[in-house]
């Protein structure tokens, strides 16, 4: 899932963790900010707004804007307020609502 990204990792060889984003494995730096690590891995769209379906991704990276919402273990959280941990399973929130499926 790695695509061209303007975000670069600064450390030469940090410990790595496997994080699953929408079913795709990503090799991310252990303990890094989750939102920043996902951006560096090429993930630009973290969610779609429930009202219009517009794509959203990290904006403020300090917990104020809520654009980086993701779902982990059934709980919707701000990715910018989390650290990368091995085995995280991250999905886009409200996908069932956006697809027209009953909630």
Long-range contacts (C-beta under 8 A, 24 or more apart in sequence): 1-26, 1-41, 1-42, 1-43, 2-41, 2-42, 3-42, 4-42, 5-39, 5-40, 5-41, 5-42, 7-36, 7-39, 7-40, 8-40, 9-40, 17-84, 17-85, 17-86, 17-87, 17-88, 18-86, 18-87, 19-84, 19-85, 19-86, 19-87, 19-88, 19-89, 19-90, 20-87, 20-88, 20-89, 20-90, 21-90, 21-91, 22-90, 22-91, 22-92, 28-84, 29-84, 30-84, 30-85, 30-86, 31-83, 31-84, 32-83, 32-84, 33-61, 33-80, 33-82, 33-83, 33-84, 34-70, 34-79, 34-80, 34-82, 34-83, 34-84, 34-88, 34-90, 35-61, 35-68, 35-78, 35-79, 35-80, 35-82, 36-61, 36-80, 37-84, 38-79, 38-90, 45-92, 46-70, 46-79, 46-92, 47-92, 47-93, 47-94, 48-92, 48-94, 48-95, 48-98, 50-94, 50-97, 50-98, 53-98, 69-93
